[in-house]
Amino acid sequence: MAKTNTLLFEMIKMLPDGMPAYQAFELISGELKKDGLPKYDLGSYTTIEMPKEAKLLIQETLGKNLINQNEYQQTTKIHQQVLKIIGNLLHIPNQEELYGSSTTGSSEAIFMALLAAKWRWNAMGRKGEPNIILCSNAHISWYKCARFLDIKIKEIALTAINTYPIKAVENALDESTIGVVAILGCTYLGYCDPIVEIDNMLSNINKVNKWDIGIHVDAAIGGFIYPFAQELKEIEWDFKLPNVKSINLSGHKYGLVYPGIGWLIFRDKQSFPKGLNVTSAYLSGESESFTVSFSRSSALIVAQQFCFMHYGIKGYGEMVENCLWNASILSEALQKTGFLDVVSMNTLPVVAFKFKEAPPFKIRAFTKLLREREWMLPQYQLSGELKAITVMRVVVRQDMSLTQITQLINDIVECYKILKDDNAG
């Protein structure tokens, strides 16, 4: 592959005048065929396929720059409409106070939520080094953004699978804490933090100490699942809880849009410091923006609106229930193999599992053999005090069928037997 890439690079260098479009297409298309197939990427949360009508809308709007709000006023209205829909899903207290934006994935949303929390803390005149409380199962984006923003991380190490260390989180709070991160679906196991418990704890702490420590809910995974799943939609986790200041969601996960589109919603306009909102006189008229990105395509915002209109509440509900059902079938089948243990709670359509006993081969050999059958199965160590545990993960997306699940189980069992027999004796 390296040789081919070198030849491709040399060919481009040898053609200073370029090449016909069809030749460039064929050359690049041939290279891309060496990638894995998205439908076999078992660890990815992102949407891999959208309806043809959505693709047409995306193609038509790729060149529209979202920041040019006066030039593309209808696109700007669509952006606001999508924000209102998401605000309603998250039980925003007052639609008139709705404040938020699309972002380039949840990472940018996390950055802006952290920055807003830091500015709110500064405005209260607190002393010391600002810190954020999170557990060791938080996404790496939190660590990266906190470093960029010079915010100290107080990480609470997990000591047990699917257990939240509420007392340790409480003990870590102080007057320099700018917020607590609550995760609605960690990437490792799909575990959801007990946000009601966190909210109750903070209410007591804030009252006693006259603090105003809020919660940011990282709902990148669960944000488009909880509002639609029958057994989950009555659970309180969003703006129904008084201490939740901001929430991020990933439209490119169970929001059913291609990557990368994220959403950041604040409880109200007061939760976002005015100084972070930039108004620019650009092209014709003024445009408001608080995100890091300036120029970006409108295509995925339009695609999100398409999904809301096309699927509706019923369609999203059916999608979520189907994914949860398939995840339960997969979990049961993996457990029945006799050599695997499912360690996820299956609240979300994420199935994490490990070997019951250390196999007579390296786990990497197991995932490599599956890769030869197209399956891309991630294997990784857990975090905190659970680093000795290595798990594998299957994200059950909308595109995964029962036929695919059956084939996956058959291949898992067969690959295990092959490696076990090869290493017998």
C-alpha positions as CSV (number, residue, x, y, z in Angstrom):
1,M,0.0,0.0,0.0
2,A,2.9,2.4,0.8
3,K,4.4,1.8,-2.6
4,T,1.1,2.5,-4.3
5,N,0.7,5.7,-2.3
6,T,4.2,6.8,-3.3
7,L,3.4,6.1,-7.0
8,L,0.3,8.2,-6.7
9,F,2.2,11.1,-5.1
10,E,4.9,10.9,-7.8
11,M,2.3,10.8,-10.5
12,I,0.7,14.0,-9.2
13,K,4.2,15.6,-9.1
14,M,4.8,14.6,-12.7
15,L,1.6,16.2,-13.9
16,P,1.9,19.9,-13.1
17,D,-1.0,20.6,-15.5
18,G,-3.3,18.2,-13.7
19,M,-5.3,15.4,-15.3
20,P,-8.8,14.8,-16.6
21,A,-11.5,14.6,-13.9
22,Y,-12.4,11.1,-14.7
23,Q,-8.8,9.9,-14.4
24,A,-8.5,11.6,-11.0
25,F,-11.7,10.1,-9.9
26,E,-10.7,6.6,-11.0
27,L,-7.3,6.8,-9.3
28,I,-8.6,8.1,-6.0
29,S,-11.6,5.7,-6.1
30,G,-9.3,2.8,-6.6
31,E,-7.2,3.8,-3.5
32,L,-10.3,4.2,-1.4
33,K,-11.4,0.7,-2.1
34,K,-8.6,-0.5,0.1
35,D,-10.4,1.0,3.1
36,G,-12.6,-1.2,5.3
37,L,-16.3,-1.3,4.5
38,P,-18.3,1.1,6.8
39,K,-21.1,-1.4,7.5
40,Y,-18.5,-3.8,9.0
41,D,-17.1,-1.0,11.3
42,L,-18.5,-2.4,14.5
43,G,-17.0,0.3,16.8
44,S,-18.2,3.4,15.0
45,Y,-21.1,5.4,16.3
46,T,-21.4,7.6,13.2
47,T,-24.1,7.4,10.5
48,I,-22.9,5.7,7.4
49,E,-25.9,6.0,5.1
50,M,-28.6,8.5,4.4
51,P,-31.6,8.4,2.0
52,K,-31.0,9.5,-1.6
53,E,-33.1,12.6,-1.1
54,A,-30.9,13.7,1.8
55,K,-27.8,13.2,-0.4
56,L,-29.3,15.4,-3.0
57,L,-29.9,18.2,-0.5
58,I,-26.4,17.8,0.8
59,Q,-25.0,18.0,-2.6
60,E,-27.0,21.2,-3.4
61,T,-26.0,23.0,-0.2
62,L,-22.4,22.0,0.2
63,G,-21.3,25.3,-1.2
64,K,-23.5,27.4,1.1
65,N,-21.4,29.0,3.8
66,L,-23.4,28.9,7.0
67,I,-21.8,32.1,8.3
68,N,-23.2,34.1,5.5
69,Q,-26.5,34.6,7.3
70,N,-27.8,37.5,5.3
71,E,-27.0,35.9,1.9
72,Y,-28.6,32.6,2.9
73,Q,-31.5,33.8,5.1
74,Q,-33.6,30.7,4.6
75,T,-30.7,28.4,5.6
76,T,-30.3,30.6,8.7
77,K,-34.0,30.0,9.5
78,I,-33.6,26.3,9.0
79,H,-30.7,26.4,11.5
80,Q,-32.9,28.1,14.0
81,Q,-35.8,25.7,13.4
82,V,-33.5,22.7,14.1
83,L,-32.3,24.4,17.3
84,K,-35.9,24.8,18.4
85,I,-36.7,21.2,17.7
86,I,-33.7,20.0,19.7
87,G,-34.6,22.5,22.5
88,N,-38.0,21.0,22.7
89,L,-36.6,17.5,22.9
90,L,-34.4,18.6,25.8
91,H,-37.2,20.4,27.6
92,I,-35.7,23.8,27.4
93,P,-37.5,25.9,30.1
94,N,-38.3,28.8,27.9
95,Q,-38.2,28.8,24.1
96,E,-37.7,32.5,24.1
97,E,-34.5,32.0,26.0
98,L,-33.2,29.3,23.7
99,Y,-29.6,29.7,22.9
100,G,-27.3,27.4,21.0
101,S,-25.7,26.5,17.7
102,S,-24.6,23.7,15.5
103,T,-21.0,22.7,15.8
104,T,-18.4,20.7,13.9
105,G,-19.1,17.6,16.0
106,S,-19.3,17.3,19.8
107,S,-15.7,18.3,20.3
108,E,-16.3,21.9,19.3
109,A,-19.5,21.9,21.5
110,I,-17.5,20.7,24.4
111,F,-14.9,23.4,23.9
112,M,-17.5,26.1,23.9
113,A,-19.4,24.7,26.9
114,L,-16.1,24.6,28.9
115,L,-15.3,28.2,27.9
116,A,-18.8,29.4,28.9
117,A,-18.5,27.7,32.2
118,K,-15.1,29.2,32.9
119,W,-16.4,32.7,32.0
120,R,-19.4,32.3,34.3
121,W,-17.1,31.2,37.1
122,N,-14.8,34.2,36.5
123,A,-17.8,36.6,36.6
124,M,-18.6,35.4,40.1
125,G,-15.2,36.6,41.3
126,R,-14.0,33.2,42.6
127,K,-10.4,32.7,43.4
128,G,-8.0,29.9,42.6
129,E,-7.4,27.7,39.6
130,P,-10.6,26.8,37.7
131,N,-11.3,23.1,37.6
132,I,-13.8,20.7,36.0
133,I,-14.9,17.4,37.6
134,L,-15.3,14.4,35.4
135,C,-14.9,10.6,35.7
136,S,-12.3,8.6,34.0
137,N,-14.7,7.3,31.3
138,A,-15.1,10.8,29.8
139,H,-14.3,11.3,26.1
140,I,-10.7,12.4,25.3
141,S,-12.1,15.6,23.9
142,W,-12.7,16.9,27.5
143,Y,-9.0,16.5,28.3
144,K,-7.9,18.1,25.1
145,C,-10.3,21.1,25.4
146,A,-9.5,21.6,29.1
147,R,-5.8,21.8,28.3
148,F,-6.4,24.3,25.5
149,L,-8.4,26.5,27.9
150,D,-6.1,26.2,30.9
151,I,-8.7,24.4,33.1
152,K,-7.6,21.9,35.6
153,I,-9.2,18.5,35.4
154,K,-10.1,16.6,38.6
155,E,-10.6,13.1,37.3
156,I,-12.4,10.6,39.5
157,A,-11.2,7.2,38.7
158,L,-13.8,4.5,38.2
159,T,-13.4,1.5,40.5
160,A,-16.2,-0.7,39.3
161,I,-17.9,-1.3,36.0
162,N,-21.2,0.6,35.4
163,T,-20.9,2.3,38.8
164,Y,-20.8,6.0,39.4
165,P,-18.6,7.3,42.3
166,I,-21.0,10.0,43.5
167,K,-19.4,10.4,46.9
168,A,-15.9,10.9,45.3
169,V,-17.3,13.5,42.9
170,E,-18.9,15.3,45.8
171,N,-15.7,15.3,47.8
172,A,-13.8,16.8,44.8
173,L,-15.9,19.9,44.6
174,D,-14.6,23.2,45.8
175,E,-15.2,27.0,45.1
176,S,-12.9,26.8,42.0
177,T,-15.1,24.1,40.4
178,I,-16.7,25.5,37.2
179,G,-18.8,22.5,36.5
180,V,-19.4,18.7,36.6
181,V,-19.4,16.6,33.4
182,A,-22.2,14.1,33.3
183,I,-22.1,11.5,30.5
184,L,-25.2,10.2,28.8
185,G,-23.5,7.2,27.2
186,C,-19.7,6.8,27.6
187,T,-17.9,5.5,24.5
188,Y,-16.3,2.6,26.4
189,L,-19.4,0.8,27.6
190,G,-22.4,3.0,26.8
191,Y,-22.9,3.6,30.5
192,C,-25.1,6.6,31.5
193,D,-24.2,8.6,34.6
194,P,-27.0,9.0,37.2
195,I,-27.7,12.6,36.3
196,V,-30.6,13.0,38.7
197,E,-28.4,12.0,41.6
198,I,-25.7,14.4,40.5
199,D,-28.2,17.2,40.2
200,N,-29.6,16.5,43.7
201,M,-26.1,16.4,45.2
202,L,-25.2,19.7,43.5
203,S,-28.4,21.4,44.7
204,N,-27.4,20.6,48.3
205,I,-23.8,21.6,47.9
206,N,-24.6,24.9,46.1
207,K,-27.2,25.8,48.8
208,V,-24.8,25.2,51.7
209,N,-21.8,26.9,50.2
210,K,-23.6,29.6,48.1
211,W,-22.0,28.3,44.9
212,D,-23.4,27.9,41.5
213,I,-21.8,24.8,40.1
214,G,-23.6,23.5,37.1
215,I,-23.8,20.3,35.0
216,H,-22.8,19.9,31.4
217,V,-24.4,16.8,29.9
218,D,-22.3,15.1,27.3
219,A,-25.1,13.5,25.4
220,A,-23.2,12.8,22.2
221,I,-24.4,9.2,22.2
222,G,-27.6,9.2,24.2
223,G,-29.0,12.6,23.3
224,F,-31.0,11.3,20.3
225,I,-31.9,8.1,22.0
226,Y,-33.4,9.0,25.4
227,P,-36.2,11.3,24.0
228,F,-37.5,8.5,21.8
229,A,-37.0,5.2,23.6
230,Q,-40.2,4.1,25.5
231,E,-38.3,2.9,28.6
232,L,-36.0,6.0,28.7
233,K,-38.0,9.1,27.6
234,E,-39.5,9.6,31.1
235,I,-36.1,9.6,32.8
236,E,-35.0,13.1,33.8
237,W,-31.5,14.0,32.6
238,D,-31.9,17.2,30.6
239,F,-33.1,20.8,31.3
240,K,-35.8,19.5,33.5
241,L,-33.1,19.3,36.1
242,P,-32.3,22.8,37.5
243,N,-28.5,22.5,37.6
244,V,-28.1,21.4,33.9
245,K,-26.5,24.5,32.2
246,S,-25.7,23.0,28.8
247,I,-26.0,19.9,26.7
248,N,-24.2,18.7,23.6
249,L,-25.5,16.1,21.1
250,S,-24.0,14.5,18.0
251,G,-26.3,14.7,15.1
252,H,-23.9,12.3,13.2
253,K,-24.6,9.5,15.6
254,Y,-28.2,8.6,16.4
255,G,-29.3,11.9,14.9
256,L,-28.9,10.0,11.6
257,V,-26.8,12.6,9.8
258,Y,-23.4,12.0,8.2
259,P,-20.3,13.2,10.2
260,G,-19.5,15.7,11.4
261,I,-22.4,17.7,12.9
262,G,-22.8,18.5,16.6
263,W,-25.3,20.6,18.6
264,L,-24.8,22.7,21.7
265,I,-27.8,24.0,23.6
266,F,-27.6,26.2,26.7
267,R,-30.3,26.4,29.4
268,D,-31.0,30.1,28.6
269,K,-29.2,33.1,27.3
270,Q,-27.9,33.9,30.8
271,S,-25.9,30.6,30.8
272,F,-23.8,31.9,27.9
273,P,-21.7,35.0,28.7
274,K,-22.4,37.8,26.2
275,G,-18.7,38.5,25.7
276,L,-18.3,35.2,23.9
277,N,-20.8,36.1,21.2
278,V,-19.2,37.8,18.3
279,T,-21.1,40.0,15.9
280,S,-19.4,40.7,12.6
281,A,-20.3,43.0,9.7
282,Y,-19.4,40.7,6.8
283,L,-20.5,40.9,3.2
284,S,-24.0,42.3,3.7
285,G,-25.5,43.0,7.1
286,E,-24.4,41.6,10.5
287,S,-23.9,38.0,11.5
288,E,-23.8,36.5,15.0
289,S,-21.6,33.5,16.0
290,F,-20.1,32.0,19.1
291,T,-18.5,28.9,17.7
292,V,-14.8,28.4,17.0
293,S,-15.4,27.7,13.3
294,F,-16.3,30.5,11.0
295,S,-16.7,29.3,7.4
296,R,-18.4,25.9,7.1
297,S,-20.9,24.3,4.9
298,S,-24.7,24.4,5.6
299,A,-25.2,20.9,4.1
300,L,-25.3,18.9,7.4
301,I,-27.6,21.4,9.1
302,V,-30.0,21.0,6.1
303,A,-29.5,17.2,6.4
304,Q,-30.5,17.4,10.1
305,Q,-33.7,19.2,9.2
306,F,-34.4,16.6,6.5
307,C,-34.1,13.8,9.1
308,F,-36.5,15.6,11.5
309,M,-39.0,16.1,8.8
310,H,-38.6,12.6,7.2
311,Y,-38.5,10.4,10.2
312,G,-40.5,12.4,12.7
313,I,-41.0,11.4,16.3
314,K,-42.5,8.0,15.2
315,G,-39.6,7.3,12.9
316,Y,-36.9,8.1,15.4
317,G,-38.7,6.1,18.0
318,E,-38.9,3.1,15.6
319,M,-35.2,3.4,14.8
320,V,-34.2,3.6,18.4
321,E,-36.4,0.7,19.5
322,N,-35.1,-1.4,16.6
323,C,-31.4,-0.7,17.6
324,L,-32.1,-1.5,21.2
325,W,-33.9,-4.7,20.3
326,N,-31.0,-5.8,18.0
327,A,-28.6,-4.9,20.8
328,S,-30.4,-7.2,23.2
329,I,-30.4,-10.0,20.7
330,L,-26.7,-9.6,20.1
331,S,-26.0,-9.4,23.9
332,E,-27.9,-12.6,24.5
333,A,-26.1,-14.4,21.6
334,L,-22.7,-13.3,22.8
335,Q,-23.4,-14.5,26.4
336,K,-24.5,-17.9,25.0
337,T,-21.2,-18.5,23.3
338,G,-19.9,-19.6,26.7
339,F,-16.6,-17.9,26.4
340,L,-17.7,-14.3,26.4
341,D,-19.2,-12.0,29.1
342,V,-21.3,-9.0,28.2
343,V,-20.3,-6.1,30.6
344,S,-22.5,-3.3,29.2
345,M,-25.9,-2.6,30.7
346,N,-27.6,-2.3,27.3
347,T,-29.4,0.9,28.3
348,L,-28.1,2.2,24.9
349,P,-27.6,0.1,21.8
350,V,-23.9,-0.5,22.7
351,V,-22.7,-4.0,23.5
352,A,-19.4,-4.3,25.2
353,F,-18.0,-7.7,26.1
354,K,-14.8,-9.5,27.2
355,F,-13.5,-13.0,27.4
356,K,-14.7,-14.9,30.5
357,E,-11.2,-16.3,30.9
358,A,-7.9,-15.3,29.4
359,P,-7.8,-17.0,26.0
360,P,-4.7,-19.0,24.9
361,F,-4.1,-16.3,22.3
362,K,-3.7,-12.6,22.1
363,I,-6.9,-10.6,21.7
364,R,-5.4,-8.7,18.8
365,A,-5.0,-12.0,17.0
366,F,-8.7,-12.6,17.5
367,T,-9.7,-9.2,16.1
368,K,-7.2,-9.6,13.3
369,L,-8.8,-12.9,12.2
370,L,-12.2,-11.2,12.2
371,R,-10.7,-8.4,10.1
372,E,-9.9,-11.0,7.5
373,R,-13.6,-11.5,7.3
374,E,-14.2,-7.8,6.9
375,W,-15.3,-7.2,10.6
376,M,-13.6,-4.2,12.3
377,L,-14.0,-5.0,16.0
378,P,-12.3,-2.6,18.4
379,Q,-10.6,-3.9,21.5
380,Y,-9.3,-1.6,24.2
381,Q,-8.6,-1.3,27.9
382,L,-11.1,0.4,30.3
383,S,-10.1,3.5,32.2
384,G,-9.4,4.5,35.8
385,E,-8.8,1.6,38.1
386,L,-10.3,-0.8,35.5
387,K,-7.3,-0.6,33.1
388,A,-6.6,-4.3,33.6
389,I,-9.9,-5.1,31.8
390,T,-9.8,-5.4,28.0
391,V,-13.2,-5.2,26.3
392,M,-14.5,-5.3,22.7
393,R,-17.4,-3.2,21.5
394,V,-20.2,-3.4,19.0
395,V,-22.3,-0.3,18.3
396,V,-25.7,-1.3,17.0
397,R,-26.5,1.3,14.4
398,Q,-29.6,1.8,12.2
399,D,-27.9,-0.1,9.4
400,M,-27.3,-3.3,11.3
401,S,-29.7,-6.1,10.5
402,L,-30.5,-9.4,12.2
403,T,-28.8,-11.2,9.3
404,Q,-25.6,-9.2,9.9
405,I,-25.8,-10.0,13.6
406,T,-26.2,-13.7,12.9
407,Q,-23.2,-13.7,10.6
408,L,-21.2,-11.8,13.2
409,I,-21.9,-14.3,15.9
410,N,-21.1,-17.2,13.6
411,D,-17.7,-15.6,12.7
412,I,-16.9,-14.8,16.3
413,V,-17.5,-18.4,17.4
414,E,-15.6,-19.8,14.4
415,C,-12.6,-17.5,14.8
416,Y,-12.4,-18.3,18.5
417,K,-12.4,-22.1,17.7
418,I,-9.7,-21.7,15.0
419,L,-7.4,-19.8,17.4
420,K,-8.1,-22.0,20.3
421,D,-7.3,-25.2,18.3
422,D,-4.2,-23.6,16.8
423,N,-2.9,-22.9,20.3
424,A,-4.0,-26.2,21.9
425,G,-1.3,-28.0,23.8
